[in-house]
Every structure is written in structure tokens, then in C-alpha cells.
């Protein structure tokens, strides 16, 4: 894909979507993984925040062809990965310094506002890193800042991708990955109310999904 970097972004995006779709096809026919999407009626048709569980690299692909030109919020270290980093920059993803605290939050909100104003949705992983299936980490404050400042719906998303694509493992396993979009949380809640509703909604749905997996 290196030669495509000279193309306008909207054309380069076509190659990125083909790459993401190709990964899903390979995953299906070589590894034997089926994909089940639930809650399609909650996939946003206007700029929103997608708050997703993060278990593997799989979900960094799937939203590229489920959503309309989403912008991922990712740690700045990913920008230094050969190939991947420059592609992500070309796609105008948002890179954050997780050690920057208040300064990082201010920049995150400004970058995210620019994305929303361009008609794109945001994808954020509230726990901040990949977490093994069935486990959880504290939800980080970035999602609350975005909810307060951007005044757009937050759509929670859960899945069980870590069962087929474990973190820190090259090996993949056959099975079915279920991705579930949940009802959006509308703007207007207080910070503590929002965080409580987001976490309880996602953890309940995640536990129910894992119990069926």
C-alpha cells in the first residue's frame, strides 16, 4: 500500500477498507472464524462516540468497514510502527500521550471535536488497553471528557474477540466472534451518572455475552 500514500485521503481510504475487509475474509476462510453482528439498529448514522471493549487487534479492523470513516483514538506509540503508523496518520486518526494527564485531555477533546465537525464518528476503548475476556480494568477519564464536551451520543459496544484472537499471541482460534452494539447513551447526564451507566451497561452486556460464548 505504500504507493497509495501519494493519493488523496478519500481514495487512500478505499484501500484501507479493502485491507480491513480482506483481513476478515482471511480470518473466516483460513482460521475458521465467523462474525456475528448484533444490535445493527444502534449503529449510528450521524457523528457519535463508539465506546468499545478491547480484547484483541480484531476490533481495530472491524469498525473500519462497519462505520462511515471512523477515527480511532490510539496511543501515540502506534504511530511509530513501520507502515501501520504512517497509514493511521494518513487516515487522520487521533494519537494521545497517555502520560500527559490534563494536557493530553485538552488536546484529545480538541482533536475529537475537529473529527466530529467533519462528520466522522470516534472509536475509543474506555479501558485504554487490551483486556482478557471476562476481565475488566477501570474506565479511563477520556471517555467522560469527550461525552461532556462533544454533546453527541455514546454507543457502547461489547464483543468476545479475545477468545479467537488472544492478546499477545500470534496464534488464532476458530469460533464465532459476536459484536454487539448497545442502545446509545444520549448527552446531558452528569459525569458520574454517565460513567456509572456506561460501565454498568457494558460490563453487564459483556458478562452476558461471555456466558454464552
N, C-alpha and C positions, 0 to 999 in steps of 0.2 A: 504493500500500500504506500510505500514511501513516495513514489512519483506523484500520487494523488494529492500530496500536501500543497502542491502549487495551484490546485484548483480552488475555486470559490467554496466557502464553507458549505453552502447548501448542496453542492454537488458532492463534496467530500463526505457529507452526511450519508449519502446513498450507499457508499462503500462501507461505512461503519455499520449501517443497518444490515447490509448483506453479510458482513463478518459476524455480527451477533446472531443473525438467523442461521447462518452456516454452523455456528457452534452448537445451536440447539438441534440441528439436523444430525450432526455428527454424534452428539450426545445420545440421541434417540437410536440411531442405527448401529453404532459401534458399541456403546456402553449398555444400551437397552433401557434407557430412562424415558419414561412417559411424563408428559407435563399436563397437569390438570389446573385450570384456572377457575376459581370460584369468585362470586361477587362482581362479575363483569359490569353489572349495572352501577357500581360505585367507581368505576374508572372515570376520572374527571375529564370533562370536555372543555374545561377552562383552566387557567393557571391555578395550581394548587400545590400543597406540600405533601409529598408521599413519605410517610414515616414507616420505614420497613425494618423488620427483623433482618439480622445479618449473620449468616452462618457459613457462607462459602463465597467463592468467586462467581457462582452461577447467577446470583441476583444482580451482579454488576452488568450482566449481559441482557437479562430478560426485559428490563424496563426500556431498553433502547428501542425495542420493536413493539412494546405494548402501549407506550405513551408517545405523544407527539413531541419529539425533540426535547427530552428532559435534560436538565442539568444536574449532575451528581455533585454532592458536597463530599470532598475526599481529602484525606490528609496530604500535606504538601510533599511528603516523601515519595508518593506515587508519581509525581511529576518528573522524578529523576530516573524512572525505569526506562531503559532504552526502547524506543519505538512507542510503547504504550503511553509514556508521559507526553510526548510531543503530539500524539493523536488526541489525547484528552485536552490538551491546551488548545488545539485547533478547534475542538468541539465546544470551547468556552465553558469547560467545567470549572467548578469553584474549589480552589485549594486553600486549606486552612492550616495554620500552625497551632497544633493542639496545646502548645505550652505558652501561648500568647495571652491567655486569660481575657481581660476586658478589651484589650486592643484587638484581639482576634475576633471577639464577638461583634464589635463595631464594624469591622471590615466584612465579616460574614453577612451581617444584616444589609450593608450597602450593596455588596455583590449580589446577594439574593434578590434585593429589590430591583436591581437592574434586569435580572433574569425574568422576574415576574412581569415587569413592564414591557418586556419583549414578547410576552405571550407564552412563555415556556413554564413548565412545572419544575419543581425541585424534588430531588430524591435525597433523603437524608436517613442515616442509620442512627437512631437515637442513642443506642448503647455505645456508639463510637468505634466499635471494632467487631470482628467476628466472634461469635459466642457459640459454644457447642449446643446442639439440640437439647431442649429440656432444661437449659440453664439460663441465667439472666445476669446482667450487670446493671448498676444504677444508670438511669437515663440522664444523659448529659444536658447542660443548660441551653445549648444551642437551639434545640427544637422549641423551647419556650420563648426564646428571644425572637425567633422567626415568626411564631404564632402571634405574638403580641404586636410586632412591628409591621408585618405584611398584611394582616387582616384578610387572609384567604383561608379556605377550608384546609384542614389537615386530614388526609386519608390514611388510616392505619393499614398496614399490610403484614400478614404473617405467612410463614411457609415452613417447609421441613427439608430444605435443600441440603442441609448438613448430613442427612442420612445417606445421600447418594454421592455427595462431593464434600467430604470432611475437610475442615481447615488444616493447613499444614501437611496435606497428604497428596501425593501425586496420583494415587490410586482412586478410581471412581467405581461406584457400585450401581448395579441395575436396580430398578424400582420405579416408583411414581413420586414425582415432586408435585406437591399441591401448593399452589399460591392462592391466597385468599385476600381479596380487597374487602375492607370493612366499611360500615357507614361513616361518612365524613364527620369530623368534629367542626362545627361552624365557629366562626370568630365570635369574640365577645366574652369569653369566660375569663375569670381571674387566673393569674399564673398558676396558683396552687390547684385550683379546680381543674384547669386544663391538664396539668401534669398527672394528677390523680386519675382523671378519666382516660387519658391516653395510655398510661401504664397498665391500669386495671383492664382496659379493653383489650390491649394487645396481649397481655400475659394470659388472660382467660382464654382468648381465642387460640393462642399458641399452645397452651396446655391441652385444650380440647383436640386440636389438630394432631399433636404428638401422640395422644392417647389412641387415636385411630390409625396411626401410621405403623 
